Structures are given as structure tokens and as C-alpha cells.
Amino acid sequence: MVELLRPFGPDARRWADSLIDAFGSLAGVLAAGPAAQRVVLGRNAAAAQHLETIREAMLHALRCDAFTGPILGDSEALLSYLAFDMAGLATERLRILYLNAANRLLADEVAVEGSVNAASVIPRAIVRRALDLGATALILVHNHPSGDPTPSRDDVEATRRIAAAAAALDMYIHDHIIVAGTSWSSFRAMGLLRTAA
């Protein structure tokens, strides 16, 4: 961490220590994003911009690893990408990974920004977008800023509503993943989604 900040002045050691104290690790610092980093770095915009450039490069590399082949072929790469991208978000975000019949990514889009609850999720809009893209399967992903990956009742209800709307048009929900800090949960692994017929 110190070496990343050394070009920006003699305070590199202090900044590095403060960032690690605030976010726990280098991965935590980079996942936190620029707004949170600037709180620690103060007025040093160049250092914050440098860390953002490193974050974007890491996201690009993780995204390439996760989405080069069929998504379900390497769930570890997918989870690494999602955790790095979403773990530091201050508000909830529901994103949908739209997949084709070969489980290759067609689109990765944010469906809801803010609190993800059963009322805010509109299955019709998600399924309509899937039809527009020619998607046959979806992976739902959202984050819990609280750090607890346990699905809420609203999470379960919203997922059931989306799954029912998708099933009516022969689309399949592979999973709903909740990212929370350094942990995650899977509706599929928890038995909250039925297996494919």
C-alpha cells in the first residue's frame, strides 16, 4: 500500500496505515471506492485518483476472468468480481446478469438502486429486458451494506416474484447472490430456488 502512494508525497506511510485501519486490507481499500478513500486521504485528489485507476484495472481483470466463458463454468471468478465490485457500496443495489442459452453474459445491468425490497423490484421490467436481450437465464445479485449476507424476507419475496415471472416465459433463475463485505450467500445453495427441470 505504501508503495502505491509513495509518488504522492511524504505522507504515503500515514495514508497507507490510515486506509488499512479504515478498510482492513488492500482489497478492502480498493473495494471501498473513491468517495470512502477521499475521506481518509483528505485533499490529495491525485492519490485518490491513482487508487481509483488501480481499482478500475482490477475490476476489468476480474470481469474478464469472470465473463470469458460460460458464467457457471467458474463461479469463484464470478464471486470474486461481484464481491470486489459491490462489497464497498454504501447503499443496496440489485443487478441482473442476463445470460444466453450457453450461459454466456449478454448484459450486466443495475435494476434497482437503493433499498431492495419486494415493492421496489418490478419483475415485469426485468423479464421484459431479458426478452429484449434474448436472455434465457438470469443471475440476480445484490449487496447488503450491513455486512450480513442473510436474505431478508423482502429478498426472498422479490426473488420468488422474479422467478415466477421468468418461469412463465421459460427463463431460468440460476441464483440470487447476496454480497456483504467479505462474505456472500447463495439462494441456490440455501435451497431458496428450485432446481431446473
URHUUR-V450363 format. One record per pair of residues at least 6 apart in sequence whose ideal C-beta (glycine too) atoms are under 7 Angstrom apart, sorted by the first residue. I is the first residue (numbers start at 1). J is the second residue. D is the distance in whole Angstrom. If there is no record, write none. Layout:
I & J & D
I & J & D
//
This chain:
1 & 16 & 4
1 & 19 & 6
1 & 20 & 6
1 & 26 & 6
1 & 29 & 7
2 & 12 & 5
2 & 13 & 5
2 & 16 & 4
4 & 54 & 7
5 & 12 & 4
5 & 15 & 5
5 & 16 & 6
5 & 47 & 6
6 & 12 & 4
8 & 44 & 6
8 & 46 & 6
8 & 47 & 4
8 & 50 & 7
15 & 40 & 7
15 & 41 & 6
15 & 47 & 7
18 & 40 & 5
19 & 29 & 5
19 & 37 & 7
19 & 40 & 5
20 & 29 & 7
22 & 40 & 5
23 & 29 & 5
23 & 32 & 5
29 & 37 & 7
29 & 51 & 7
30 & 51 & 7
30 & 54 & 6
30 & 55 & 5
30 & 58 & 6
31 & 84 & 5
31 & 87 & 5
31 & 88 & 4
32 & 88 & 4
33 & 88 & 5
34 & 48 & 6
34 & 52 & 5
36 & 88 & 6
37 & 48 & 5
37 & 51 & 6
38 & 48 & 5
41 & 47 & 5
41 & 48 & 5
58 & 84 & 7
59 & 84 & 6
59 & 85 & 6
62 & 80 & 6
62 & 81 & 4
62 & 84 & 6
63 & 81 & 6
65 & 77 & 4
66 & 77 & 4
66 & 78 & 5
66 & 81 & 4
67 & 105 & 5
70 & 102 & 6
70 & 103 & 4
70 & 104 & 6
71 & 78 & 6
71 & 97 & 7
71 & 99 & 6
71 & 103 & 5
71 & 105 & 6
71 & 139 & 7
72 & 103 & 5
72 & 174 & 7
79 & 184 & 6
82 & 141 & 6
82 & 177 & 6
82 & 179 & 5
83 & 179 & 5
83 & 184 & 6
86 & 93 & 7
86 & 143 & 4
86 & 179 & 5
87 & 143 & 7
87 & 179 & 6
87 & 181 & 6
87 & 182 & 7
89 & 143 & 5
89 & 145 & 6
90 & 145 & 6
91 & 113 & 7
91 & 114 & 6
91 & 145 & 6
92 & 114 & 6
92 & 115 & 6
92 & 116 & 5
92 & 142 & 6
92 & 143 & 6
92 & 144 & 7
92 & 145 & 7
93 & 110 & 6
93 & 113 & 6
93 & 142 & 6
93 & 143 & 6
94 & 111 & 5
94 & 112 & 4
94 & 116 & 5
94 & 121 & 7
94 & 140 & 7
94 & 142 & 4
95 & 108 & 6
95 & 109 & 6
95 & 110 & 5
95 & 111 & 6
95 & 141 & 5
95 & 142 & 7
96 & 109 & 6
96 & 111 & 5
96 & 126 & 6
96 & 138 & 6
96 & 140 & 6
97 & 105 & 6
97 & 108 & 5
97 & 138 & 7
97 & 139 & 4
97 & 141 & 7
98 & 106 & 5
98 & 107 & 4
98 & 130 & 6
98 & 133 & 5
98 & 135 & 4
98 & 138 & 6
99 & 105 & 6
99 & 106 & 6
99 & 135 & 6
99 & 136 & 7
99 & 137 & 4
99 & 138 & 7
99 & 139 & 7
100 & 106 & 6
100 & 134 & 7
100 & 135 & 7
100 & 136 & 6
101 & 136 & 5
103 & 137 & 6
106 & 133 & 5
106 & 134 & 7
106 & 135 & 5
107 & 133 & 6
111 & 126 & 6
112 & 120 & 5
112 & 121 & 6
116 & 142 & 5
116 & 155 & 7
116 & 158 & 7
117 & 154 & 4
117 & 158 & 7
118 & 154 & 5
118 & 157 & 4
118 & 158 & 5
118 & 161 & 7
121 & 158 & 4
121 & 161 & 7
121 & 162 & 7
123 & 161 & 5
123 & 162 & 5
123 & 165 & 4
124 & 165 & 6
126 & 162 & 6
127 & 165 & 5
127 & 166 & 6
127 & 169 & 6
127 & 171 & 7
130 & 138 & 6
130 & 171 & 6
131 & 169 & 7
135 & 171 & 7
136 & 171 & 6
136 & 172 & 7
137 & 171 & 6
137 & 172 & 5
137 & 174 & 6
138 & 166 & 6
138 & 171 & 6
138 & 173 & 5
138 & 174 & 7
139 & 174 & 5
139 & 175 & 5
139 & 177 & 7
140 & 159 & 6
140 & 162 & 7
140 & 173 & 7
140 & 176 & 4
141 & 177 & 5
141 & 179 & 7
142 & 178 & 6
143 & 179 & 5
143 & 180 & 7
144 & 178 & 6
144 & 180 & 4
146 & 180 & 7
147 & 180 & 5
147 & 181 & 4
148 & 180 & 6
149 & 178 & 5
149 & 180 & 4
149 & 183 & 5
149 & 184 & 5
149 & 185 & 4
150 & 185 & 7
151 & 178 & 6
151 & 185 & 6
151 & 187 & 7
151 & 192 & 7
155 & 178 & 7
156 & 192 & 6
159 & 176 & 5
159 & 187 & 6
159 & 192 & 7
162 & 173 & 7
163 & 173 & 5
163 & 193 & 7
166 & 172 & 7
166 & 173 & 6
172 & 196 & 6
173 & 193 & 6
174 & 188 & 7
175 & 186 & 5
175 & 187 & 6
175 & 188 & 4
175 & 193 & 7
176 & 187 & 4
176 & 193 & 7
177 & 184 & 6
177 & 186 & 6
178 & 184 & 6
178 & 185 & 5
187 & 193 & 5
//
